[in-house]
């Protein structure tokens, strides 16, 4: 390959090389970053490169290639948006991006994107502007437009180019969900033209350039023929698709997020009034959305989780996690099988799954295999990878094969004596180095560690159900847990695909501790005669994915009943559970799993939960009280915020950031509200304390404001200075 006179200068993200065959390779490699991200200033760099290429008669075409194999372009640098103070500034950034990609699309010669690694947001928009796309068959290769997750829409032509390339329904699905897809799926949608081995990616892209140059043709973006025209190319078909998408969007978002609505509007504008009109609408909507409170909170949350990924969980920067080669899981129930699954499927580590019951062990293995098979059927993974994942999990009824394990995670019943026995068994059958992690949801880790000869190796790893879907992991350290063990547990969680927060040991840890008063207050409201569905609807209106009674049905009323007494014993009257669990369980009401709970589970497919009215008579309640939704929200949500403040004050969580992330990813606290601490900042601590005092006067001492909130109210303080 012959180099041009333009080498990659300091600060330049793009390097130009011209091959002997006349194909120009533009290598993207942002200096000093682990991932390629786009910045506004890159537009001028690309403009200069393409101006040079326009003047060079040798050039047959262009390939965009990444110098970072795990990252084609992971998106635009959203710090650019945070620096903006007006919608007009953001709109101008969008127009700059659009012009950047328009120049690529309108280039007189074929341009091909060679994609390996993350191709997301602005990265995919760049690829869409190219005339063809070749993707590497690499598990790291994912494509998507995740802007909606930040309260935004694709702002560099994505709303216009994607529907024209892969059709309206598929494009809306990707844009409205933020879903990321693998290379094979992208090929089937027509998003990429070819999937090849990573070793030949560049040569395959060069070959595609030469072919397009020889035929003097551009790739036809409008595929699908008569059927697509029938659905999208005429007003009736287009309106049907857009209306269906709107209904699905509202059912999912409940109107809390403005971005999906604007995506539909902008897409419609481009299809009805043309590409340029669509781009103009896109830029304006992008600017307006970036200034919404929802987008600001979601961007804050994004930065918080990004920052957390760099956190080892310990203060000493010299502490390194141990290398983990083999993992054990005790208990093959839904939790244990779920932990085993994410360990083999995401962390790629061998797992030894143990249970004392052969039937339970068989069900656990079946659960794992079914999830692997599901991903295989969706073509998320190739057959050879599915086989590897299945083969990495082995089952046993005894402790054979445990001697060489580096980490054992127990997921047995919430019984202290049983967990003590698990600690002793692991220490007897494993090596001195083996870490014992307990998945308890409420028992203090120090109590479990009392049975350990090596308490420095004992730690809590609290997963949430279902394990393969819930993103949070709480790592709980005792005063005796080794810092190295903490760092190892954090790293293990990340390998399993989890967002990890480290919390201090204590009853309920953090997530269950702040959830308990919220759930208790819902029970108090029910006892007062507020209908179940009215309570749940008020809290989904606030932004929770489901209400407290629907949540209890999902988790299991029996499971919820075990946590309450532990927290009451630890924290006293403010955590006293409402006396109802025994009557519910005696009536066989375990929730969804027993098809009997607060709601009916009669096989109806209406999609709407219906309250089982017989539960009122069982509990001796007349559901006739009609409280305003705002009253219900304040009584439940402010108690959660109050307890979160106590956790911060006591050092249960290290900072407000961890508390917000834990609440959002562990409980489903509305992401667009940022978490309990950001919500308190927005409402102001002074107002929160005043409202708690009003509720205290009306309903008792459980509403007494936390000392930290009182101090901050007096000082007009905020949890976040920005």
C-alpha positions in Angstrom: 0.0 0.0 0.0 1.3 3.4 -1.0 0.9 6.2 1.6 -0.3 9.6 0.6 1.4 12.8 1.7 -1.4 13.3 4.3 -0.5 11.2 7.3 -2.5 11.2 10.5 -1.5 14.5 12.2 -1.7 15.0 15.9 -5.3 15.3 17.0 -6.6 13.9 13.6 -9.1 11.1 13.9 -8.9 10.1 10.2 -5.9 8.7 8.3 -5.8 8.4 4.5 -4.0 5.7 2.7 -4.2 5.2 -1.1 -3.7 1.6 -2.4 -2.0 0.7 -5.6 -5.4 -0.3 -7.0 -6.7 3.2 -6.5 -8.9 2.5 -3.5 -8.6 5.1 -0.8 -8.8 3.7 2.8 -9.9 6.2 5.4 -9.0 4.7 8.8 -10.9 6.1 11.8 -8.9 6.1 15.0 -9.7 8.8 17.5 -6.5 9.5 19.5 -6.4 8.8 23.2 -9.8 7.0 23.2 -10.7 3.3 23.6 -13.7 3.8 21.3 -14.2 5.9 18.2 -16.8 8.6 18.7 -17.7 11.5 16.4 -17.1 15.1 17.2 -18.2 18.2 15.4 -14.7 19.2 14.4 -14.3 15.9 12.5 -16.6 17.3 9.8 -13.8 19.6 8.6 -11.3 16.8 8.6 -13.4 14.6 6.4 -14.3 17.6 4.1 -10.5 18.2 3.6 -9.9 14.5 2.9 -12.8 14.3 0.3 -11.6 17.5 -1.3 -8.2 15.9 -1.8 -9.8 12.7 -3.2 -11.9 14.7 -5.6 -8.6 16.1 -7.1 -6.8 12.8 -7.4 -7.5 11.0 -10.7 -6.1 7.8 -9.4 -9.0 7.3 -6.9 -11.5 4.5 -7.8 -13.5 4.7 -4.6 -13.3 4.9 -0.8 -13.5 2.5 2.2 -14.1 3.7 5.8 -12.3 1.3 8.1 -11.7 1.4 11.9 -8.3 1.4 13.5 -10.0 0.0 16.7 -11.3 -3.5 15.9 -13.9 -3.4 18.7 -15.3 -0.1 17.7 -16.2 1.1 14.2 -17.9 4.2 15.6 -19.7 3.9 18.8 -21.7 7.1 18.2 -21.4 10.8 18.6 -19.7 12.3 21.6 -22.7 13.5 23.6 -20.5 15.8 25.7 -21.0 18.1 22.7 -24.7 18.2 23.6 -24.2 18.8 27.3 -22.0 21.8 26.4 -24.9 23.4 24.5 -27.3 25.8 26.3 -29.9 26.4 23.6 -31.9 24.3 21.1 -30.4 26.4 18.3 -26.9 25.3 19.2 -27.9 21.6 19.1 -29.8 22.1 15.8 -26.6 23.5 14.3 -24.6 20.5 15.5 -27.3 18.3 13.8 -27.0 20.2 10.5 -23.2 19.9 10.7 -23.5 16.1 11.0 -26.1 16.0 8.1 -23.7 18.0 5.8 -20.9 15.7 6.8 -22.8 12.6 5.7 -24.4 14.3 2.7 -20.9 14.9 1.4 -20.1 11.2 1.7 -23.4 10.1 0.0 -23.0 12.6 -2.9 -19.4 11.7 -3.6 -18.9 10.9 -7.3 -17.2 7.6 -6.5 -18.4 4.6 -4.5 -17.9 4.7 -0.7 -18.1 1.5 1.4 -18.2 1.1 5.2 -16.1 -1.8 6.5 -17.8 -2.4 9.9 -16.2 -4.3 12.8 -17.2 -3.6 16.4 -19.9 -1.1 17.6 -21.6 0.8 14.8 -24.1 2.9 16.7 -25.8 6.2 16.5 -23.7 8.6 14.4 -21.5 5.6 13.4 -24.5 3.9 11.8 -25.6 7.2 10.3 -22.1 7.5 8.6 -22.5 3.9 7.3 -26.0 4.7 6.0 -24.5 7.5 4.0 -22.1 5.1 2.3 -23.1 3.3 -0.9 -22.6 -0.1 0.6 -21.8 -1.7 4.0 -19.8 -4.8 4.8 -19.8 -6.2 8.3 -17.4 -8.5 10.2 -18.7 -11.7 11.6 -17.6 -10.7 15.1 -19.7 -10.8 18.3 -18.5 -7.3 19.0 -20.1 -6.1 15.8 -23.5 -4.5 16.6 -25.5 -1.9 14.8 -28.2 0.4 16.0 -29.6 3.9 16.6 -29.8 4.1 20.4 -30.5 7.9 20.6 -34.0 7.3 21.9 -32.5 5.9 25.1 -31.0 9.4 25.7 -34.3 11.1 25.0 -33.2 12.1 21.5 -33.6 11.0 17.9 -31.0 10.2 15.2 -29.8 13.7 14.2 -27.5 13.2 11.3 -29.8 11.8 8.6 -30.7 8.5 10.3 -34.4 9.2 10.5 -34.5 9.7 6.7 -32.0 7.1 5.4 -32.9 4.1 7.5 -36.5 3.8 6.4 -35.5 4.2 2.8 -32.9 1.4 3.1 -34.7 -1.3 5.2 -38.3 -0.3 5.1 -40.5 1.7 7.4 -41.6 -1.0 10.0 -38.0 -2.3 10.5 -36.6 1.2 10.7 -39.2 2.3 13.3 -38.5 -0.7 15.3 -34.8 0.1 15.5 -35.3 3.8 16.2 -38.2 3.6 18.7 -36.5 0.9 20.8 -32.8 1.7 20.4 -32.3 -2.0 19.8 -28.9 -3.2 18.8 -28.6 -6.0 16.3 -25.8 -8.3 15.2 -24.3 -8.5 11.8 -26.3 -11.5 10.5 -29.6 -9.8 11.5 -28.5 -6.6 9.9 -27.8 -8.5 6.6 -31.2 -10.1 6.6 -32.8 -6.7 7.1 -30.7 -5.2 4.2 -28.9 -2.9 6.6 -25.5 -4.5 5.5 -24.8 -6.0 2.2 -22.4 -8.7 3.2 -21.1 -10.4 6.3 -17.5 -11.7 6.2 -14.8 -13.0 8.4 -12.9 -10.3 10.3 -9.6 -11.3 8.6 -10.9 -10.4 5.1 -13.1 -7.5 6.0 -11.0 -4.8 4.4 -10.3 -6.8 1.3 -14.1 -7.6 1.0 -14.9 -3.9 1.2 -12.2 -3.0 -1.4 -13.6 -5.7 -3.7 -17.1 -4.1 -3.3 -15.7 -0.7 -4.2 -14.0 -2.0 -7.3 -17.2 -3.8 -8.4 -19.3 -0.7 -7.9 -16.7 1.4 -9.7 -16.6 -1.0 -12.6 -20.4 -1.0 -13.1 -20.7 2.7 -12.3 -23.7 1.9 -10.2 -24.8 2.8 -6.7 -26.4 0.4 -4.4 -30.2 0.6 -4.6 -31.5 1.8 -1.3 -35.1 1.2 -2.1 -35.7 -2.5 -1.9 -38.8 -4.5 -1.2 -40.7 -4.1 -4.4 -44.5 -4.1 -4.6 -45.1 -5.2 -1.1 -43.1 -2.4 0.4 -44.8 0.1 -1.9 -48.2 -1.2 -0.8 -47.3 -0.7 2.8 -45.3 2.5 2.7 -45.3 4.1 -0.7 -48.9 5.2 -0.6 -50.6 7.3 2.0 -53.0 4.6 3.2 -50.3 2.0 3.8 -47.9 4.5 5.3 -50.5 5.8 7.7 -51.3 2.2 8.8 -47.7 1.5 9.6 -47.2 4.8 11.4 -50.4 4.6 13.4 -49.6 1.0 14.6 -46.2 2.2 15.6 -47.7 5.1 17.5 -50.1 2.9 19.5 -47.3 0.5 20.4 -45.1 3.4 21.4 -47.8 4.9 23.7 -48.5 1.5 25.3 -44.8 1.2 26.1 -43.9 4.8 27.1 -47.3 5.9 28.5 -46.5 9.3 27.1 -43.6 10.0 29.4 -40.9 10.3 26.7 -41.2 12.9 24.0 -38.5 11.4 21.7 -40.5 8.5 20.2 -43.4 10.9 19.2 -40.9 13.2 17.5 -39.3 10.3 15.6 -42.6 9.4 14.1 -43.3 13.0 13.2 -39.9 13.5 11.5 -40.1 10.2 9.6 -43.6 11.0 8.3 -42.4 14.5 7.2 -39.5 13.0 5.2 -41.8 10.4 3.5 -44.5 12.9 2.7 -42.5 16.0 1.8 -39.2 14.7 0.7 -35.7 14.0 2.0 -34.5 17.6 2.4 -37.7 18.5 4.3 -37.1 15.4 6.5 -33.6 16.5 7.3 -34.7 20.0 8.3 -37.4 18.6 10.6 -34.9 16.1 12.0 -32.4 18.9 12.9 -35.0 21.1 14.5 -36.5 18.2 16.5 -33.0 17.1 17.6 -32.3 20.5 19.0 -35.6 20.8 20.8 -35.4 17.3 22.3 -31.8 17.9 23.6 -33.2 20.7 25.8 -36.0 18.7 27.4 -35.8 17.7 31.1 -36.2 14.1 30.0 -33.1 14.1 27.7 -31.0 16.0 30.3 -31.8 13.4 33.0 -31.2 10.5 30.6 -27.8 12.0 29.5 -26.8 12.4 33.1 -27.7 8.8 33.7 -25.7 7.8 30.7 -22.6 9.6 32.0 -23.1 8.2 35.5 -23.2 4.6 34.2 -20.2 5.2 31.9 -18.3 6.6 34.9 -19.3 3.6 37.0 -17.9 1.1 34.5 -14.4 2.5 35.3 -14.9 2.0 39.1 -13.3 -1.1 40.6 -15.4 -0.8 43.7 -12.4 -0.2 46.0 -10.6 3.0 46.9 -7.1 1.7 46.4 -6.2 2.0 42.7 -3.5 -0.7 43.0 -6.0 -3.4 43.9 -6.6 -5.7 40.9 -9.3 -8.4 40.5 -8.3 -12.0 40.5 -8.4 -13.9 37.3 -11.5 -16.1 37.2 -11.4 -19.3 35.2 -14.1 -21.6 36.6 -17.3 -20.7 38.4 -19.7 -22.7 40.6 -23.4 -22.0 41.2 -25.3 -23.6 44.1 -29.0 -24.0 43.5 -30.6 -24.7 40.1 -33.8 -22.7 40.6 -34.7 -19.8 38.4 -32.1 -17.5 40.1 -29.3 -20.1 40.1 -30.0 -21.2 36.5 -30.1 -17.5 35.5 -26.7 -16.8 37.1 -25.3 -19.8 35.3 -26.7 -18.7 32.0 -25.3 -15.2 32.1 -21.9 -16.6 33.2 -21.7 -19.0 30.2 -23.4 -16.8 27.6 -21.9 -13.4 28.4 -18.8 -14.0 30.5 -17.9 -17.0 28.5 -16.7 -19.0 31.5 -17.2 -22.7 32.5 -19.9 -23.2 35.1 -20.5 -26.1 37.5 -24.2 -26.1 38.5 -25.1 -28.0 41.7 -28.4 -28.9 43.3 -29.3 -31.7 45.7 -32.4 -32.5 43.7 -32.0 -34.3 40.4 -35.3 -33.0 39.0 -34.5 -29.4 40.0 -31.1 -29.8 38.4 -32.7 -31.0 35.2 -35.1 -28.1 35.2 -32.2 -25.7 35.7 -30.2 -27.1 32.8 -33.3 -27.0 30.6 -33.8 -23.3 31.5 -30.2 -22.6 30.4 -30.5 -24.6 27.1 -33.8 -23.0 26.3 -32.3 -19.5 26.5 -29.4 -20.5 24.4 -31.7 -22.0 21.8 -33.8 -18.9 21.8 -30.8 -16.8 20.8 -29.8 -19.3 18.2 -33.3 -19.2 16.6 -33.2 -15.4 16.5 -29.7 -15.8 14.9 -28.2 -13.7 17.6 -25.4 -16.3 17.9 -24.1 -18.9 15.4 -24.6 -22.6 16.0 -21.0 -23.2 17.0 -21.3 -20.5 19.7 -24.5 -22.0 21.0 -22.8 -25.3 21.3 -19.9 -23.8 23.2 -22.3 -22.1 25.7 -24.2 -25.3 26.3 -20.9 -27.3 26.8 -19.5 -24.8 29.3 -22.3 -25.7 31.8 -22.0 -29.0 33.6 -24.3 -30.4 36.3 -23.7 -32.3 39.6 -25.5 -33.5 42.7 -22.4 -33.4 44.8 -19.2 -31.3 45.1 -17.3 -33.2 42.5 -15.3 -30.8 40.3 -15.4 -28.0 42.8 -11.8 -28.1 44.0 -10.5 -25.9 41.1 -13.3 -23.4 41.2 -12.3 -19.7 41.6 -15.7 -18.4 42.6 -18.9 -20.1 43.9 -22.2 -18.2 43.9 -25.0 -19.6 46.1 -28.6 -19.1 45.2 -30.4 -21.3 47.7 -33.4 -20.5 49.9 -33.4 -17.5 52.3 -32.5 -19.5 55.3 -29.5 -18.5 57.4 -28.8 -22.1 58.6 -28.8 -23.4 55.1 -26.5 -20.6 53.9 -24.1 -21.3 56.8 -24.0 -24.9 55.6 -23.2 -23.8 52.1 -20.2 -21.7 53.4 -18.8 -24.7 55.3 -19.3 -27.0 52.3 -17.6 -24.7 49.9 -14.6 -24.2 52.2 -14.4 -28.0 52.6 -14.6 -28.9 48.9 -12.9 -25.9 47.3 -9.5 -24.3 47.5 -8.3 -21.7 50.0 -8.5 -19.1 47.3 -12.1 -19.8 46.3 -14.5 -16.8 46.8 -17.9 -17.5 48.3 -20.6 -15.2 47.0 -24.1 -15.2 48.4 -27.1 -14.1 46.4 -29.2 -13.3 49.5 -31.7 -10.5 49.0 -32.0 -9.4 52.6 -29.8 -11.3 55.2 -26.7 -9.3 56.2 -23.6 -10.8 54.6 -21.8 -10.6 58.0 -24.3 -13.0 59.5 -23.6 -15.5 56.7 -19.8 -15.0 57.0 -20.0 -16.0 60.7 -19.8 -19.6 59.6 -16.7 -19.0 57.4 -13.1 -20.0 58.4 -12.0 -17.4 55.7 -14.5 -14.5 56.0 -12.2 -12.4 53.8 -13.4 -14.5 50.9 -17.1 -14.0 51.6 -19.1 -11.4 49.7 -22.6 -10.7 48.6 -23.6 -10.7 44.9 -27.3 -9.7 44.8 -28.9 -10.4 41.4 -32.4 -9.4 40.4 -34.9 -11.7 38.8 -35.0 -12.6 35.9 -31.2 -12.5 35.9 -30.8 -12.4 32.1 -33.0 -9.3 31.8 -32.5 -7.3 35.0 -29.3 -5.2 34.5 -28.3 -4.5 38.1 -26.0 -6.3 40.4 -25.4 -5.2 44.0 -22.0 -6.3 45.4 -22.1 -6.2 49.2 -18.9 -6.2 51.2 -18.5 -6.8 54.9 -15.9 -5.1 57.1 -13.8 -8.2 56.7 -14.1 -8.8 52.9 -10.8 -8.5 51.1 -10.6 -5.5 48.7 -9.3 -7.9 46.1 -12.4 -10.0 46.5 -14.6 -6.9 46.1 -12.8 -5.9 42.9 -13.1 -9.5 41.6 -16.9 -9.6 42.2 -17.3 -6.3 40.5 -15.4 -7.5 37.5 -17.3 -10.8 37.4 -20.6 -8.8 37.3 -19.4 -6.7 34.4 -18.4 -9.7 32.5 -21.9 -11.1 33.1 -23.3 -7.9 31.4 -24.4 -6.2 34.7 -24.3 -2.6 35.9 -22.6 -3.0 39.3 -22.9 -0.9 42.4 -20.9 -1.7 45.6 -22.9 -1.2 48.8 -22.3 -1.6 52.5 -23.5 -4.6 54.3 -26.8 -4.3 56.2 -30.4 -5.6 56.2 -31.9 -5.2 52.7 -28.6 -3.6 51.4 -29.7 -0.7 49.3 -32.3 -1.6 46.6 -34.6 -3.7 48.8 -34.2 -1.3 51.7 -35.5 1.7 49.7 -38.2 -0.5 48.0 -39.7 -1.7 51.2 -41.2 1.6 52.5 -42.6 2.3 49.0 -44.3 -1.1 49.0 -45.4 -0.8 52.6 -47.0 2.5 51.9 -48.9 1.0 48.9 -50.2 -1.5 51.4 -51.2 1.2 53.9 -53.2 2.9 51.0 -54.9 -0.3 50.2 -55.8 -0.8 53.9 -57.3 2.7 53.9 -59.6 1.6 51.1 -57.8 2.9 48.0 -58.4 0.4 45.1 -55.4 -1.7 44.0 -55.6 -0.6 40.4 -55.8 3.1 41.3 -52.6 2.8 43.3 -50.8 1.0 40.6 -52.0 3.4 37.9 -50.9 6.4 39.8 -47.3 5.0 40.1 -47.1 3.9 36.5 -48.3 7.5 35.7 -45.3 8.7 37.7 -43.2 6.5 35.4 -42.6 3.1 37.1 -42.9 0.3 34.6 -45.5 -1.5 36.8 -47.2 -0.6 40.0 -46.4 -2.0 43.5 -49.1 -4.7 43.6 -48.4 -5.9 40.0 -44.7 -6.0 41.0 -45.5 -8.1 44.1 -47.4 -10.5 42.0 -44.5 -10.7 39.6 -41.8 -11.2 42.3 -44.0 -13.5 44.4 -46.0 -12.5 47.5 -44.2 -15.3 49.4 -40.8 -13.8 48.5 -41.8 -10.3 49.4 -43.1 -11.5 52.8 -39.7 -12.8 53.8 -38.0 -9.4 53.4 -40.4 -7.3 55.5 -39.8 -8.9 58.9 -36.0 -8.7 58.5 -36.2 -5.0 57.7 -38.7 -4.4 60.5 -36.3 -6.1 63.0 -33.4 -4.0 61.8 -35.1 -0.5 61.4 -38.1 -0.6 63.7 -41.5 1.0 63.3 -41.0 2.9 60.0 -40.5 -0.5 58.3 -43.4 -2.3 60.0 -45.1 -4.3 57.3 -48.9 -4.2 57.0 -50.5 -7.3 58.4 -51.8 -9.0 55.2 -49.2 -11.5 54.0 -50.3 -14.4 56.1 -53.9 -14.2 54.9 -52.8 -13.9 51.3 -50.5 -16.9 51.5 -53.0 -19.0 53.4 -55.4 -18.4 50.5 -52.8 -19.7 48.1 -52.1 -16.2 46.7 -48.4 -16.4 45.7 -48.8 -14.1 42.7 -48.4 -14.8 39.1 -46.6 -18.1 39.7 -49.7 -19.6 41.4 -52.0 -17.7 39.0 -53.6 -16.1 42.1 -52.6 -12.8 43.6 -53.8 -9.2 43.6 -54.7 -9.6 39.9 -56.4 -12.3 37.9 -54.4 -14.8 35.8 -57.1 -16.6 33.9 -55.3 -16.8 30.6 -56.9 -13.7 29.1 -54.9 -12.1 26.4 -56.4 -8.7 26.6 -53.0 -7.4 27.9 -54.8 -5.4 30.6 -54.4 -6.6 34.2 -57.7 -7.0 36.0 -57.9 -6.9 39.8 -59.1 -10.0 41.6 -61.9 -8.4 43.5 -62.1 -11.3 46.0 -58.9 -10.1 47.6 -60.7 -7.2 49.2 -63.1 -9.4 51.1 -60.1 -11.6 52.1 -58.4 -8.6 53.6 -61.5 -7.0 55.1 -61.3 -3.9 52.9 -63.9 -1.8 51.2 -62.3 -0.2 48.1 -64.1 3.1 48.1 -61.5 5.7 48.8 -60.6 8.0 45.9 -57.3 9.8 46.6 -55.8 12.0 43.9 -52.9 10.4 42.0 -50.5 13.1 43.3 -51.3 12.1 46.9 -50.6 8.4 46.1 -47.4 9.3 44.3 -46.1 11.5 47.1 -46.8 9.0 49.9 -45.0 6.1 48.1 -42.2 7.9 46.2 -41.2 10.3 49.0 -40.7 7.4 51.4 -38.4 5.8 48.9 -36.4 9.1 48.5 -36.3 9.5 52.3 -34.8 6.0 52.8 -32.4 6.5 50.0 -31.1 9.7 51.8 -30.7 7.6 55.0 -28.7 5.1 53.0 -26.4 7.8 51.7 -26.0 9.3 55.1 -25.1 6.0 56.7 -22.6 5.1 53.9 -24.7 2.2 52.6 -24.1 3.7 49.1 -21.0 5.5 48.3 -22.5 8.5 46.5 -25.8 9.8 45.0 -24.7 8.5 41.6 -24.7 4.9 42.9 -28.1 5.4 44.5 -29.7 6.7 41.4 -28.2 3.9 39.2 -29.3 1.3 41.8 -32.9 2.6 41.8 -33.2 3.0 38.1 -31.7 -0.4 37.1 -32.8 -2.4 40.1 -36.4 -1.1 40.8 -37.4 0.7 37.6 -37.4 4.2 39.1 -38.3 6.3 36.1 -35.1 6.9 34.1 -36.4 10.2 32.7 -36.5 11.5 36.3 -32.9 10.5 36.8 -33.2 8.5 40.1 -34.3 9.5 43.6 -31.5 12.0 44.2 -31.9 13.8 40.9 -35.7 13.9 41.5 -35.1 15.4 44.9 -32.8 18.0 43.4 -35.4 18.9 40.8 -38.1 19.2 43.3 -35.6 20.7 45.8 -34.8 19.2 49.2 -36.7 22.1 50.9 -39.9 21.1 49.2 -39.3 17.4 49.8 -38.8 18.0 53.5 -41.9 20.3 53.8 -44.1 17.7 52.0 -42.7 14.9 54.2 -43.6 17.0 57.3 -47.1 17.4 56.1 -47.5 13.7 55.6 -45.9 13.1 59.0 -48.5 15.2 60.6 -51.3 13.4 58.7 -50.1 9.8 58.8 -47.4 9.3 61.5 -43.7 9.1 62.2 -42.9 6.8 59.2 -42.8 10.1 57.2 -40.3 11.8 59.5 -37.7 13.4 57.2 -34.2 11.9 57.1 -31.6 14.0 58.9 -29.6 14.4 55.7 -32.6 15.8 53.9 -33.3 18.3 56.8 -29.7 19.5 56.8 -29.7 19.9 53.0 -33.0 21.8 53.1 -31.6 24.2 55.7 -28.6 24.8 53.5 -30.5 24.9 50.1 -28.2 22.0 49.2 -28.2 19.7 46.2 -27.0 16.1 45.7 -25.5 17.1 42.4 -23.8 20.5 42.1 -24.5 20.9 38.3 
